[in-house]
Amino acid sequence: MAEHCPDDATVMWMWGDASLMGHTLAKANPLRWSSFKTPKEAFEELEKEVKKDKYNSNRPVLLKVKVGETTVEKRFVDAPLTLSWLKGPHTEQSAEQASSQNENAPKVARLILPDGKEHLIKVLTGEEGDDRFLDIRDLHAKTGFFTFDPGFTCTGSCMSAITFIDGPKGICLYRGYPVQDLCRKSSALESAYLLLTGNLPTPEQLTTFTKEVKRHMLIHEK
């Protein structure tokens, strides 16, 4: 596959972790392959999803790229790399645009290897709390090195757009809501809707959601 998306290609895309979030009301859209689009259209649609939810920036992306009669599948570890591949070579830009992009660019840490080579590691920050994380998913692929952390004492094994936990402070949030408030003030279906969509339902939305859940609870007679 080319270093950048071919101009004459058409592209389908979906989140690489969509199968883990497979509900029609889930916040992570699209849950299935999009329709074939031009690289520019795919870029704009993916960029819109990233701007909608900061968490999407760190999610893997799958692409199906069709050129002529040939279709190949391509996987990226996160949305920014996908957008860069779809956009293609950088065009000339003003100093003001370049400055704006630098300000919004992801923060990185620099790792100096024993042979003097430098490896850039993206710094991740959560929506809640002050913790910061070094994204080492590509460390071995690019450097040949592993990390050593017995017991995972300073390693995060997953990322959540739903839950925030701070054990020492006794904090547990679901979509930004304290779990104790949800237990006291919301029903199970209201909380389920919140987890799936990111917002508590209006009365109309709760009625529709309840009917949908009950419809799927029916057991086929055969």
C-alpha positions, 0 to 999 in steps of 0.5 A: 500500500502506498505511503498515502491514500491514492487519489483515485481510491475509494475508502470505507472505514470503521472503528477497529474496536467497534465489535466491542461496542456493538449496539445501535445506540452506542456512542461509537459510530459508525459501528459497521463499515461506512459506504465507499467514499472519496479519500477527502470525504472519508477524511472529513467524516473521520475528522468530525468523529474525532472532534465530537469525542476526544476519546476517538482520537486514540481508537484504532481505525480499519480502512477498506481501500479500493483502487480499480478492481483491487480492495485491500484492508488497512489498519491504523493504531489511532485516528490521527495516523489514519487522517494523515494517511488519508490526507496525503502529502502536506500542502503549503500553509501559512505561518499562522496555520502551522502555529495553530497546528503545532499548538494542537499537536499531541504532546510527546515524550522522547526516549533515547535508546542505547544506540543513540536513536530517538523514539517519540512516545505519544503522551495521553491524558484522560478526560478526568483526573491528572494522570498522564500515560505514555502510549507504547503500543508501537514501541517493540515494532519500531525499536525492538524493545519491550517494557518490564513492569512486574504486576502492572504497577504502572501500566494501563491495559485498557482505555475507557470512554465510560468509566473513571476510577480514583480508588484512593479518593473513592471516586467512580464516575460513569460518563461523568456521573457519580455512580452513587447518584445513578444508584439513587436517582436513575433506573437500571434502563436509564443508566444503561442508556447513559452508558451506551449513548453518553447522556441520560435519556429524556422521557421520550427517549426512555420510552423508546429505549424501554420498548426496544429492550423489551422487544429483544427480550422476547423468546422465539417459540421455536 
